[in-house]
Amino acid sequence: MSVNLNRLKHFSMTYVFMDEEDIAWEYEQTEQSPVVAPDGNSVSFSLKNIDQNEDQDIYSVVLVKEGDDEFYIKSDYFDDATEPYPLDVEISDDDVKFILEGEDEVMYLYGFFE
């Protein structure tokens, strides 16, 4: 099943640090609506931490579609904002879950359909 980025209207992210005790930070899309590129192959949006006591920054995110099931993320949340990180994808009727696994952490980016 292919993902139409124009149908994703809201994003949220859970970032889980897996060490002695799992710590999860929750992020939600800012009030600004996602912007889909004219070619439909990327969408830009901003995320902020739900708990502003943990993190007050707002992060820019670009989700890039390279093929039907090939996606990358670029974000100033990461050390290198220009580096495209490959994502695993799980699609359901209600949303798309993009997954980025690191050595000690995992990121779940959820895109919700209209």
Biopython code that builds the backbone (N, CA, C, O; Angstrom):
import numpy as np
from Bio.PDB.StructureBuilder import StructureBuilder

atoms = [
    (1, "MET", "N", (0.844, -1.178, 0.000)),
    (1, "MET", "CA", (0.000, 0.000, 0.000)),
    (1, "MET", "C", (0.893, 1.245, 0.000)),
    (1, "MET", "O", (1.808, 1.360, 0.815)),
    (2, "SER", "N", (0.625, 2.147, -0.894)),
    (2, "SER", "CA", (1.395, 3.371, -1.015)),
    (2, "SER", "C", (0.842, 4.449, -0.080)),
    (2, "SER", "O", (-0.350, 4.460, 0.227)),
    (3, "VAL", "N", (1.702, 5.338, 0.362)),
    (3, "VAL", "CA", (1.303, 6.426, 1.244)),
    (3, "VAL", "C", (1.214, 7.710, 0.443)),
    (3, "VAL", "O", (2.190, 8.124, -0.183)),
    (4, "ASN", "N", (0.049, 8.341, 0.457)),
    (4, "ASN", "CA", (-0.145, 9.638, -0.165)),
    (4, "ASN", "C", (0.084, 10.692, 0.911)),
    (4, "ASN", "O", (-0.730, 10.836, 1.823)),
    (5, "LEU", "N", (1.192, 11.432, 0.810)),
    (5, "LEU", "CA", (1.530, 12.415, 1.839)),
    (5, "LEU", "C", (0.488, 13.516, 1.956)),
    (5, "LEU", "O", (0.377, 14.137, 3.013)),
    (6, "ASN", "N", (-0.279, 13.775, 0.901)),
    (6, "ASN", "CA", (-1.335, 14.788, 0.964)),
    (6, "ASN", "C", (-2.448, 14.392, 1.934)),
    (6, "ASN", "O", (-3.175, 15.255, 2.425)),
    (7, "ARG", "N", (-2.585, 13.107, 2.209)),
    (7, "ARG", "CA", (-3.643, 12.642, 3.114)),
    (7, "ARG", "C", (-3.238, 12.697, 4.579)),
    (7, "ARG", "O", (-4.096, 12.571, 5.453)),
    (8, "LEU", "N", (-1.955, 12.883, 4.872)),
    (8, "LEU", "CA", (-1.498, 12.959, 6.263)),
    (8, "LEU", "C", (-1.684, 14.387, 6.764)),
    (8, "LEU", "O", (-1.047, 15.320, 6.275)),
    (9, "LYS", "N", (-2.566, 14.539, 7.746)),
    (9, "LYS", "CA", (-2.958, 15.877, 8.192)),
    (9, "LYS", "C", (-2.398, 16.275, 9.550)),
    (9, "LYS", "O", (-2.438, 17.449, 9.918)),
    (10, "HIS", "N", (-1.875, 15.304, 10.298)),
    (10, "HIS", "CA", (-1.346, 15.622, 11.628)),
    (10, "HIS", "C", (-0.239, 14.627, 11.968)),
    (10, "HIS", "O", (-0.306, 13.458, 11.589)),
    (11, "PHE", "N", (0.780, 15.102, 12.685)),
    (11, "PHE", "CA", (1.910, 14.266, 13.048)),
    (11, "PHE", "C", (2.193, 14.346, 14.541)),
    (11, "PHE", "O", (1.973, 15.378, 15.175)),
    (12, "SER", "N", (2.680, 13.251, 15.084)),
    (12, "SER", "CA", (3.202, 13.232, 16.448)),
    (12, "SER", "C", (4.397, 12.289, 16.465)),
    (12, "SER", "O", (4.578, 11.476, 15.559)),
    (13, "MET", "N", (5.213, 12.412, 17.512)),
    (13, "MET", "CA", (6.412, 11.592, 17.594)),
    (13, "MET", "C", (6.629, 11.140, 19.027)),
    (13, "MET", "O", (6.426, 11.902, 19.972)),
    (14, "THR", "N", (7.043, 9.899, 19.172)),
    (14, "THR", "CA", (7.487, 9.367, 20.460)),
    (14, "THR", "C", (8.930, 8.940, 20.292)),
    (14, "THR", "O", (9.262, 8.173, 19.388)),
    (15, "TYR", "N", (9.780, 9.439, 21.164)),
    (15, "TYR", "CA", (11.206, 9.110, 21.123)),
    (15, "TYR", "C", (11.520, 8.358, 22.399)),
    (15, "TYR", "O", (11.384, 8.909, 23.491)),
    (16, "VAL", "N", (11.938, 7.105, 22.279)),
    (16, "VAL", "CA", (12.176, 6.253, 23.443)),
    (16, "VAL", "C", (13.680, 6.009, 23.582)),
    (16, "VAL", "O", (14.336, 5.511, 22.667)),
    (17, "PHE", "N", (14.202, 6.375, 24.749)),
    (17, "PHE", "CA", (15.601, 6.107, 25.081)),
    (17, "PHE", "C", (15.625, 4.802, 25.853)),
    (17, "PHE", "O", (15.053, 4.707, 26.939)),
    (18, "MET", "N", (16.287, 3.794, 25.296)),
    (18, "MET", "CA", (16.285, 2.468, 25.902)),
    (18, "MET", "C", (17.596, 2.244, 26.653)),
    (18, "MET", "O", (18.612, 1.866, 26.070)),
    (19, "ASP", "N", (17.542, 2.486, 27.944)),
    (19, "ASP", "CA", (18.693, 2.186, 28.775)),
    (19, "ASP", "C", (18.187, 1.431, 30.001)),
    (19, "ASP", "O", (17.281, 0.606, 29.876)),
    (20, "GLU", "N", (18.740, 1.688, 31.163)),
    (20, "GLU", "CA", (18.311, 0.953, 32.347)),
    (20, "GLU", "C", (16.810, 1.100, 32.600)),
    (20, "GLU", "O", (16.142, 0.144, 32.996)),
    (21, "GLU", "N", (16.296, 2.288, 32.371)),
    (21, "GLU", "CA", (14.847, 2.461, 32.407)),
    (21, "GLU", "C", (14.435, 3.222, 31.148)),
    (21, "GLU", "O", (15.022, 4.249, 30.808)),
    (22, "ASP", "N", (13.437, 2.711, 30.476)),
    (22, "ASP", "CA", (12.994, 3.344, 29.232)),
    (22, "ASP", "C", (12.403, 4.714, 29.534)),
    (22, "ASP", "O", (11.547, 4.860, 30.407)),
    (23, "ILE", "N", (12.872, 5.704, 28.804)),
    (23, "ILE", "CA", (12.377, 7.063, 28.955)),
    (23, "ILE", "C", (11.791, 7.469, 27.612)),
    (23, "ILE", "O", (12.450, 7.347, 26.580)),
    (24, "ALA", "N", (10.571, 7.944, 27.623)),
    (24, "ALA", "CA", (9.912, 8.359, 26.380)),
    (24, "ALA", "C", (9.606, 9.849, 26.425)),
    (24, "ALA", "O", (9.078, 10.358, 27.413)),
    (25, "TRP", "N", (9.942, 10.534, 25.353)),
    (25, "TRP", "CA", (9.573, 11.932, 25.176)),
    (25, "TRP", "C", (8.523, 11.978, 24.083)),
    (25, "TRP", "O", (8.675, 11.346, 23.038)),
    (26, "GLU", "N", (7.461, 12.726, 24.325)),
    (26, "GLU", "CA", (6.338, 12.834, 23.388)),
    (26, "GLU", "C", (6.357, 14.210, 22.721)),
    (26, "GLU", "O", (6.500, 15.236, 23.386)),
    (27, "TYR", "N", (6.212, 14.212, 21.421)),
    (27, "TYR", "CA", (6.178, 15.446, 20.649)),
    (27, "TYR", "C", (4.886, 15.497, 19.837)),
    (27, "TYR", "O", (4.365, 14.474, 19.394)),
    (28, "GLU", "N", (4.383, 16.727, 19.657)),
    (28, "GLU", "CA", (3.186, 16.913, 18.850)),
    (28, "GLU", "C", (3.452, 17.990, 17.819)),
    (28, "GLU", "O", (4.340, 18.829, 17.973)),
    (29, "GLN", "N", (2.665, 17.941, 16.776)),
    (29, "GLN", "CA", (2.785, 18.943, 15.719)),
    (29, "GLN", "C", (2.384, 20.301, 16.263)),
    (29, "GLN", "O", (1.452, 20.409, 17.059)),
    (30, "THR", "N", (3.092, 21.342, 15.830)),
    (30, "THR", "CA", (2.700, 22.696, 16.196)),
    (30, "THR", "C", (1.406, 23.047, 15.459)),
    (30, "THR", "O", (0.913, 22.260, 14.650)),
    (31, "GLU", "N", (0.870, 24.210, 15.738)),
    (31, "GLU", "CA", (-0.424, 24.596, 15.152)),
    (31, "GLU", "C", (-0.358, 24.796, 13.642)),
    (31, "GLU", "O", (-1.385, 24.736, 12.965)),
    (32, "GLN", "N", (0.823, 25.030, 13.116)),
    (32, "GLN", "CA", (0.965, 25.211, 11.674)),
    (32, "GLN", "C", (0.712, 23.887, 10.953)),
    (32, "GLN", "O", (1.244, 22.850, 11.349)),
    (33, "SER", "N", (-0.091, 23.923, 9.907)),
    (33, "SER", "CA", (-0.418, 22.718, 9.140)),
    (33, "SER", "C", (0.794, 22.221, 8.361)),
    (33, "SER", "O", (1.655, 23.017, 7.985)),
    (34, "PRO", "N", (0.873, 20.900, 8.113)),
    (34, "PRO", "CA", (1.955, 20.351, 7.290)),
    (34, "PRO", "C", (1.893, 20.919, 5.872)),
    (34, "PRO", "O", (0.815, 21.210, 5.354)),
    (35, "VAL", "N", (3.057, 21.071, 5.259)),
    (35, "VAL", "CA", (3.148, 21.593, 3.900)),
    (35, "VAL", "C", (3.726, 20.500, 3.004)),
    (35, "VAL", "O", (4.855, 20.051, 3.204)),
    (36, "VAL", "N", (2.938, 20.078, 2.015)),
    (36, "VAL", "CA", (3.364, 19.054, 1.072)),
    (36, "VAL", "C", (3.967, 19.742, -0.152)),
    (36, "VAL", "O", (3.405, 20.703, -0.678)),
    (37, "ALA", "N", (5.116, 19.238, -0.595)),
    (37, "ALA", "CA", (5.769, 19.783, -1.783)),
    (37, "ALA", "C", (4.869, 19.592, -3.001)),
    (37, "ALA", "O", (4.076, 18.651, -3.039)),
    (38, "PRO", "N", (4.982, 20.479, -4.003)),
    (38, "PRO", "CA", (4.140, 20.368, -5.199)),
    (38, "PRO", "C", (4.199, 18.993, -5.881)),
    (38, "PRO", "O", (3.203, 18.541, -6.446)),
    (39, "ASP", "N", (5.360, 18.330, -5.830)),
    (39, "ASP", "CA", (5.464, 17.011, -6.465)),
    (39, "ASP", "C", (4.891, 15.893, -5.596)),
    (39, "ASP", "O", (4.806, 14.747, -6.036)),
    (40, "GLY", "N", (4.496, 16.223, -4.357)),
    (40, "GLY", "CA", (3.878, 15.240, -3.463)),
    (40, "GLY", "C", (4.847, 14.257, -2.835)),
    (40, "GLY", "O", (4.421, 13.285, -2.212)),
    (41, "ASN", "N", (6.159, 14.495, -2.987)),
    (41, "ASN", "CA", (7.145, 13.541, -2.491)),
    (41, "ASN", "C", (7.817, 13.941, -1.184)),
    (41, "ASN", "O", (8.744, 13.266, -0.737)),
    (42, "SER", "N", (7.367, 15.022, -0.570)),
    (42, "SER", "CA", (7.873, 15.384, 0.748)),
    (42, "SER", "C", (6.829, 16.232, 1.472)),
    (42, "SER", "O", (5.993, 16.891, 0.855)),
    (43, "VAL", "N", (6.907, 16.191, 2.790)),
    (43, "VAL", "CA", (6.027, 17.001, 3.623)),
    (43, "VAL", "C", (6.873, 17.589, 4.746)),
    (43, "VAL", "O", (7.723, 16.913, 5.326)),
    (44, "SER", "N", (6.622, 18.866, 5.039)),
    (44, "SER", "CA", (7.353, 19.574, 6.085)),
    (44, "SER", "C", (6.390, 19.978, 7.194)),
    (44, "SER", "O", (5.247, 20.356, 6.937)),
    (45, "PHE", "N", (6.868, 19.892, 8.424)),
    (45, "PHE", "CA", (6.063, 20.286, 9.577)),
    (45, "PHE", "C", (6.990, 20.513, 10.753)),
    (45, "PHE", "O", (8.186, 20.236, 10.666)),
    (46, "SER", "N", (6.449, 21.013, 11.849)),
    (46, "SER", "CA", (7.231, 21.271, 13.053)),
    (46, "SER", "C", (6.648, 20.497, 14.218)),
    (46, "SER", "O", (5.439, 20.279, 14.302)),
    (47, "LEU", "N", (7.536, 20.085, 15.119)),
    (47, "LEU", "CA", (7.133, 19.347, 16.319)),
    (47, "LEU", "C", (7.653, 20.052, 17.561)),
    (47, "LEU", "O", (8.713, 20.678, 17.543)),
    (48, "LYS", "N", (6.882, 19.937, 18.645)),
    (48, "LYS", "CA", (7.335, 20.456, 19.938)),
    (48, "LYS", "C", (7.042, 19.412, 21.008)),
    (48, "LYS", "O", (6.125, 18.602, 20.867)),
    (49, "ASN", "N", (7.822, 19.440, 22.067)),
    (49, "ASN", "CA", (7.646, 18.504, 23.164)),
    (49, "ASN", "C", (6.352, 18.831, 23.896)),
    (49, "ASN", "O", (6.068, 19.997, 24.167)),
    (50, "ILE", "N", (5.574, 17.815, 24.213)),
    (50, "ILE", "CA", (4.327, 18.014, 24.951)),
    (50, "ILE", "C", (4.623, 18.590, 26.327)),
    (50, "ILE", "O", (3.877, 19.435, 26.822)),
    (51, "ASP", "N", (5.713, 18.135, 26.949)),
    (51, "ASP", "CA", (6.130, 18.644, 28.261)),
    (51, "ASP", "C", (7.209, 19.702, 28.038)),
    (51, "ASP", "O", (8.382, 19.376, 27.861)),
    (52, "GLN", "N", (6.808, 20.951, 28.049)),
    (52, "GLN", "CA", (7.739, 22.039, 27.780)),
    (52, "GLN", "C", (8.810, 22.192, 28.861)),
    (52, "GLN", "O", (9.784, 22.918, 28.658)),
    (53, "ASN", "N", (8.649, 21.527, 29.997)),
    (53, "ASN", "CA", (9.691, 21.525, 31.029)),
    (53, "ASN", "C", (10.865, 20.649, 30.612)),
    (53, "ASN", "O", (11.991, 20.882, 31.053)),
    (54, "GLU", "N", (10.626, 19.649, 29.774)),
    (54, "GLU", "CA", (11.687, 18.758, 29.282)),
    (54, "GLU", "C", (12.472, 19.400, 28.150)),
    (54, "GLU", "O", (13.699, 19.307, 28.109)),
    (55, "ASP", "N", (11.768, 20.050, 27.232)),
    (55, "ASP", "CA", (12.384, 20.543, 26.003)),
    (55, "ASP", "C", (11.480, 21.631, 25.441)),
    (55, "ASP", "O", (10.312, 21.378, 25.145)),
    (56, "GLN", "N", (12.013, 22.839, 25.293)),
    (56, "GLN", "CA", (11.198, 23.954, 24.802)),
    (56, "GLN", "C", (11.431, 24.271, 23.329)),
    (56, "GLN", "O", (10.794, 25.168, 22.777)),
    (57, "ASP", "N", (12.336, 23.542, 22.697)),
    (57, "ASP", "CA", (12.643, 23.810, 21.296)),
    (57, "ASP", "C", (11.514, 23.337, 20.377)),
    (57, "ASP", "O", (10.736, 22.447, 20.721)),
    (58, "ILE", "N", (11.451, 23.953, 19.212)),
    (58, "ILE", "CA", (10.563, 23.513, 18.142)),
    (58, "ILE", "C", (11.454, 22.982, 17.022)),
    (58, "ILE", "O", (12.404, 23.643, 16.604)),
    (59, "TYR", "N", (11.137, 21.783, 16.543)),
    (59, "TYR", "CA", (11.983, 21.105, 15.565)),
    (59, "TYR", "C", (11.309, 21.047, 14.201)),
    (59, "TYR", "O", (10.134, 20.701, 14.084)),
    (60, "SER", "N", (12.076, 21.391, 13.176)),
    (60, "SER", "CA", (11.605, 21.281, 11.798)),
    (60, "SER", "C", (11.847, 19.858, 11.317)),
    (60, "SER", "O", (12.898, 19.270, 11.572)),
    (61, "VAL", "N", (10.859, 19.317, 10.619)),
    (61, "VAL", "CA", (10.942, 17.950, 10.120)),
    (61, "VAL", "C", (10.561, 17.942, 8.642)),
    (61, "VAL", "O", (9.603, 18.597, 8.233)),
    (62, "VAL", "N", (11.321, 17.197, 7.852)),
    (62, "VAL", "CA", (10.968, 16.957, 6.450)),
    (62, "VAL", "C", (10.925, 15.451, 6.270)),
    (62, "VAL", "O", (11.910, 14.750, 6.502)),
    (63, "LEU", "N", (9.770, 14.971, 5.855)),
    (63, "LEU", "CA", (9.569, 13.553, 5.561)),
    (63, "LEU", "C", (9.613, 13.409, 4.045)),
    (63, "LEU", "O", (8.817, 14.026, 3.336)),
    (64, "VAL", "N", (10.547, 12.589, 3.544)),
    (64, "VAL", "CA", (10.779, 12.462, 2.103)),
    (64, "VAL", "C", (10.380, 11.060, 1.648)),
    (64, "VAL", "O", (10.757, 10.057, 2.253)),
    (65, "LYS", "N", (9.602, 11.024, 0.559)),
    (65, "LYS", "CA", (9.168, 9.755, -0.035)),
    (65, "LYS", "C", (10.001, 9.515, -1.293)),
    (65, "LYS", "O", (9.958, 10.301, -2.239)),
    (66, "GLU", "N", (10.765, 8.407, -1.290)),
    (66, "GLU", "CA", (11.605, 8.062, -2.437)),
    (66, "GLU", "C", (10.943, 7.021, -3.336)),
    (66, "GLU", "O", (11.276, 6.926, -4.517)),
    (67, "GLY", "N", (10.020, 6.250, -2.799)),
    (67, "GLY", "CA", (9.316, 5.208, -3.538)),
    (67, "GLY", "C", (8.072, 4.837, -2.760)),
    (67, "GLY", "O", (7.767, 5.468, -1.748)),
    (68, "ASP", "N", (7.347, 3.822, -3.213)),
    (68, "ASP", "CA", (6.103, 3.453, -2.541)),
    (68, "ASP", "C", (6.289, 3.161, -1.065)),
    (68, "ASP", "O", (5.432, 3.510, -0.252)),
    (69, "ASP", "N", (7.396, 2.525, -0.705)),
    (69, "ASP", "CA", (7.604, 2.187, 0.706)),
    (69, "ASP", "C", (9.007, 2.576, 1.175)),
    (69, "ASP", "O", (9.549, 1.966, 2.097)),
    (70, "GLU", "N", (9.591, 3.590, 0.539)),
    (70, "GLU", "CA", (10.921, 4.057, 0.913)),
    (70, "GLU", "C", (10.833, 5.516, 1.372)),
    (70, "GLU", "O", (10.557, 6.416, 0.578)),
    (71, "PHE", "N", (11.075, 5.731, 2.684)),
    (71, "PHE", "CA", (10.940, 7.054, 3.282)),
    (71, "PHE", "C", (12.197, 7.418, 4.067)),
    (71, "PHE", "O", (12.901, 6.555, 4.592)),
    (72, "TYR", "N", (12.454, 8.721, 4.128)),
    (72, "TYR", "CA", (13.585, 9.257, 4.884)),
    (72, "TYR", "C", (13.093, 10.445, 5.704)),
    (72, "TYR", "O", (12.099, 11.087, 5.364)),
    (73, "ILE", "N", (13.813, 10.723, 6.793)),
    (73, "ILE", "CA", (13.499, 11.883, 7.610)),
    (73, "ILE", "C", (14.742, 12.749, 7.720)),
    (73, "ILE", "O", (15.856, 12.247, 7.875)),
    (74, "LYS", "N", (14.534, 14.056, 7.637)),
    (74, "LYS", "CA", (15.569, 15.049, 7.918)),
    (74, "LYS", "C", (14.983, 15.965, 8.983)),
    (74, "LYS", "O", (13.821, 16.363, 8.896)),
    (75, "SER", "N", (15.780, 16.296, 9.982)),
    (75, "SER", "CA", (15.261, 17.149, 11.047)),
    (75, "SER", "C", (16.396, 17.779, 11.836)),
    (75, "SER", "O", (17.458, 17.181, 12.009)),
    (76, "ASP", "N", (16.155, 18.997, 12.314)),
    (76, "ASP", "CA", (17.134, 19.626, 13.193)),
    (76, "ASP", "C", (17.049, 19.047, 14.613)),
    (76, "ASP", "O", (17.765, 19.490, 15.511)),
    (77, "TYR", "N", (16.179, 18.066, 14.807)),
    (77, "TYR", "CA", (16.153, 17.310, 16.058)),
    (77, "TYR", "C", (17.436, 16.478, 16.179)),
    (77, "TYR", "O", (17.926, 16.249, 17.285)),
    (78, "PHE", "N", (17.971, 16.033, 15.054)),
    (78, "PHE", "CA", (19.169, 15.207, 15.021)),
    (78, "PHE", "C", (20.422, 16.078, 14.954)),
    (78, "PHE", "O", (20.342, 17.268, 14.648)),
    (79, "ASP", "N", (21.573, 15.483, 15.241)),
    (79, "ASP", "CA", (22.838, 16.217, 15.213)),
    (79, "ASP", "C", (23.117, 16.812, 13.839)),
    (79, "ASP", "O", (23.615, 17.933, 13.738)),
    (80, "ASP", "N", (22.801, 16.068, 12.778)),
    (80, "ASP", "CA", (23.007, 16.546, 11.413)),
    (80, "ASP", "C", (21.646, 16.711, 10.745)),
    (80, "ASP", "O", (21.039, 15.735, 10.307)),
    (81, "ALA", "N", (21.179, 17.938, 10.673)),
    (81, "ALA", "CA", (19.832, 18.226, 10.152)),
    (81, "ALA", "C", (19.698, 17.935, 8.668)),
    (81, "ALA", "O", (18.579, 17.802, 8.172)),
    (82, "THR", "N", (20.802, 17.832, 7.948)),
    (82, "THR", "CA", (20.731, 17.597, 6.500)),
    (82, "THR", "C", (20.841, 16.122, 6.141)),
    (82, "THR", "O", (20.610, 15.747, 4.992)),
    (83, "GLU", "N", (21.189, 15.284, 7.108)),
    (83, "GLU", "CA", (21.352, 13.849, 6.869)),
    (83, "GLU", "C", (19.981, 13.175, 6.726)),
    (83, "GLU", "O", (19.149, 13.290, 7.626)),
    (84, "PRO", "N", (19.732, 12.474, 5.611)),
    (84, "PRO", "CA", (18.464, 11.737, 5.488)),
    (84, "PRO", "C", (18.587, 10.367, 6.183)),
    (84, "PRO", "O", (19.430, 9.548, 5.818)),
    (85, "TYR", "N", (17.752, 10.143, 7.165)),
    (85, "TYR", "CA", (17.747, 8.881, 7.901)),
    (85, "TYR", "C", (16.631, 7.984, 7.366)),
    (85, "TYR", "O", (15.482, 8.419, 7.295)),
    (86, "PRO", "N", (16.946, 6.738, 6.986)),
    (86, "PRO", "CA", (15.917, 5.840, 6.430)),
    (86, "PRO", "C", (14.941, 5.379, 7.500)),
    (86, "PRO", "O", (15.318, 5.149, 8.649)),
    (87, "LEU", "N", (13.684, 5.249, 7.104)),
    (87, "LEU", "CA", (12.612, 4.870, 8.021)),
    (87, "LEU", "C", (11.963, 3.556, 7.607)),
    (87, "LEU", "O", (11.778, 3.296, 6.418)),
    (88, "ASP", "N", (11.621, 2.735, 8.584)),
    (88, "ASP", "CA", (10.727, 1.606, 8.352)),
    (88, "ASP", "C", (9.307, 2.150, 8.407)),
    (88, "ASP", "O", (9.056, 3.153, 9.075)),
    (89, "VAL", "N", (8.374, 1.500, 7.713)),
    (89, "VAL", "CA", (7.008, 2.016, 7.611)),
    (89, "VAL", "C", (5.999, 0.920, 7.915)),
    (89, "VAL", "O", (6.105, -0.203, 7.422)),
    (90, "GLU", "N", (5.008, 1.274, 8.746)),
    (90, "GLU", "CA", (3.861, 0.405, 9.006)),
    (90, "GLU", "C", (2.599, 1.211, 8.723)),
    (90, "GLU", "O", (2.416, 2.291, 9.285)),
    (91, "ILE", "N", (1.732, 0.697, 7.861)),
    (91, "ILE", "CA", (0.533, 1.420, 7.432)),
    (91, "ILE", "C", (-0.708, 0.727, 7.974)),
    (91, "ILE", "O", (-0.842, -0.493, 7.882)),
    (92, "SER", "N", (-1.625, 1.528, 8.549)),
    (92, "SER", "CA", (-2.927, 1.012, 8.964)),
    (92, "SER", "C", (-4.011, 1.873, 8.325)),
    (92, "SER", "O", (-3.705, 2.786, 7.557)),
    (93, "ASP", "N", (-5.266, 1.593, 8.633)),
    (93, "ASP", "CA", (-6.366, 2.375, 8.064)),
    (93, "ASP", "C", (-6.396, 3.806, 8.592)),
    (93, "ASP", "O", (-6.884, 4.707, 7.910)),
    (94, "ASP", "N", (-5.875, 4.025, 9.810)),
    (94, "ASP", "CA", (-5.972, 5.329, 10.466)),
    (94, "ASP", "C", (-4.707, 6.161, 10.399)),
    (94, "ASP", "O", (-4.758, 7.391, 10.444)),
    (95, "ASP", "N", (-3.554, 5.479, 10.290)),
    (95, "ASP", "CA", (-2.307, 6.228, 10.354)),
    (95, "ASP", "C", (-1.168, 5.470, 9.692)),
    (95, "ASP", "O", (-1.308, 4.327, 9.258)),
    (96, "VAL", "N", (-0.044, 6.154, 9.637)),
    (96, "VAL", "CA", (1.198, 5.562, 9.159)),
    (96, "VAL", "C", (2.220, 5.736, 10.276)),
    (96, "VAL", "O", (2.371, 6.829, 10.822)),
    (97, "LYS", "N", (2.919, 4.659, 10.612)),
    (97, "LYS", "CA", (3.956, 4.740, 11.637)),
    (97, "LYS", "C", (5.307, 4.598, 10.939)),
    (97, "LYS", "O", (5.593, 3.589, 10.294)),
    (98, "PHE", "N", (6.128, 5.642, 11.087)),
    (98, "PHE", "CA", (7.477, 5.653, 10.555)),
    (98, "PHE", "C", (8.422, 5.369, 11.722)),
    (98, "PHE", "O", (8.301, 5.990, 12.778)),
    (99, "ILE", "N", (9.355, 4.443, 11.544)),
    (99, "ILE", "CA", (10.197, 3.990, 12.641)),
    (99, "ILE", "C", (11.666, 4.178, 12.280)),
    (99, "ILE", "O", (12.116, 3.790, 11.202)),
    (100, "LEU", "N", (12.401, 4.787, 13.215)),
    (100, "LEU", "CA", (13.842, 4.948, 13.082)),
    (100, "LEU", "C", (14.479, 4.349, 14.329)),
    (100, "LEU", "O", (14.266, 4.828, 15.443)),
    (101, "GLU", "N", (15.265, 3.294, 14.125)),
    (101, "GLU", "CA", (15.898, 2.628, 15.262)),
    (101, "GLU", "C", (17.373, 2.975, 15.315)),
    (101, "GLU", "O", (18.096, 2.866, 14.325)),
    (102, "GLY", "N", (17.802, 3.398, 16.505)),
    (102, "GLY", "CA", (19.208, 3.666, 16.750)),
    (102, "GLY", "C", (19.767, 2.602, 17.672)),
    (102, "GLY", "O", (19.102, 1.614, 17.983)),
    (103, "GLU", "N", (20.979, 2.816, 18.097)),
    (103, "GLU", "CA", (21.631, 1.845, 18.966)),
    (103, "GLU", "C", (20.968, 1.771, 20.341)),
    (103, "GLU", "O", (20.751, 0.684, 20.876)),
    (104, "ASP", "N", (20.648, 2.937, 20.906)),
    (104, "ASP", "CA", (20.071, 2.998, 22.254)),
    (104, "ASP", "C", (18.727, 3.717, 22.293)),
    (104, "ASP", "O", (18.238, 4.067, 23.367)),
    (105, "GLU", "N", (18.136, 3.934, 21.132)),
    (105, "GLU", "CA", (16.879, 4.662, 21.099)),
    (105, "GLU", "C", (16.074, 4.234, 19.878)),
    (105, "GLU", "O", (16.601, 3.664, 18.922)),
    (106, "VAL", "N", (14.769, 4.533, 19.945)),
    (106, "VAL", "CA", (13.898, 4.287, 18.793)),
    (106, "VAL", "C", (12.912, 5.450, 18.701)),
    (106, "VAL", "O", (12.379, 5.915, 19.707)),
    (107, "MET", "N", (12.686, 5.902, 17.477)),
    (107, "MET", "CA", (11.758, 6.996, 17.225)),
    (107, "MET", "C", (10.565, 6.459, 16.451)),
    (107, "MET", "O", (10.716, 5.745, 15.459)),
    (108, "TYR", "N", (9.379, 6.816, 16.922)),
    (108, "TYR", "CA", (8.134, 6.489, 16.220)),
    (108, "TYR", "C", (7.497, 7.801, 15.799)),
    (108, "TYR", "O", (7.114, 8.607, 16.646)),
    (109, "LEU", "N", (7.383, 8.018, 14.508)),
    (109, "LEU", "CA", (6.722, 9.191, 13.969)),
    (109, "LEU", "C", (5.403, 8.735, 13.388)),
    (109, "LEU", "O", (5.371, 7.885, 12.498)),
    (110, "TYR", "N", (4.312, 9.296, 13.884)),
    (110, "TYR", "CA", (2.980, 8.912, 13.431)),
    (110, "TYR", "C", (2.419, 10.000, 12.537)),
    (110, "TYR", "O", (2.435, 11.178, 12.895)),
    (111, "GLY", "N", (1.924, 9.605, 11.371)),
    (111, "GLY", "CA", (1.205, 10.502, 10.477)),
    (111, "GLY", "C", (-0.236, 10.039, 10.421)),
    (111, "GLY", "O", (-0.510, 8.886, 10.086)),
    (112, "PHE", "N", (-1.161, 10.933, 10.749)),
    (112, "PHE", "CA", (-2.580, 10.580, 10.824)),
    (112, "PHE", "C", (-3.315, 11.063, 9.580)),
    (112, "PHE", "O", (-3.140, 12.197, 9.136)),
    (113, "PHE", "N", (-4.148, 10.171, 9.025)),
    (113, "PHE", "CA", (-4.924, 10.521, 7.844)),
    (113, "PHE", "C", (-6.040, 11.499, 8.207)),
    (113, "PHE", "O", (-6.429, 11.623, 9.368)),
    (114, "GLU", "N", (-6.544, 12.192, 7.177)),
    (114, "GLU", "CA", (-7.621, 13.166, 7.392)),
    (114, "GLU", "C", (-8.874, 12.508, 7.904)),
    (114, "GLU", "O", (-9.876, 13.185, 8.137)),
]
sb = StructureBuilder()
sb.init_structure("model")
sb.init_model(0)
sb.init_chain("A")
sb.init_seg("    ")
for serial, (resi, resn, name, xyz) in enumerate(atoms, 1):
    if name == "N":
        sb.init_residue(resn, " ", resi, " ")
    sb.init_atom(name, np.array(xyz, "f"), 0.0, 1.0, " ", f" {name:<3s}", serial, name[0])
structure = sb.get_structure()
